[in-house]
Amino acid sequence: MTEVSPEELKNAVQDQLRCKAWFEQSVPVREIHEGQTVWDGIVHVFGLDYHGDIKRAYAWSYELPDGKRRFFVVEHTGPIDSPVAAVRAAIVAEAKAKK
C-alpha cells in the first residue's frame, strides 16, 4: 500500500473541513473483524483551528483499483475519540452506503 504524505492529508483535512489544520502524530491502526483484517494502515492526527468544540481530526487514504486515492477525514467528536474509533466509524459508514 502506498502511503501519502502528512502534508497531502493536511490539505484534505483543510479542504473538507474548511479550517486550518496541523499535523500532530501518526498512529498505526489494524482493524480485525471476525478474524479477518479489514483495514491496516496509518491514521494521521491533526489539530484544528475549527468552529465549535472540535479540535482534532483523523485522516488517511488508500489507493483504489483504478489508481486514484480515496481520502478519509473524520472529526474527533462524540464516540469518535481515537484513530481506531475513526477507522471503525468509516468502515461502518461505507458498509451502510453499500446496502
Helices and strands as residue ranges (DSSP letters): H 6-17, E 20-33, E 36-49, E 56-63, E 69-75, H 83-98
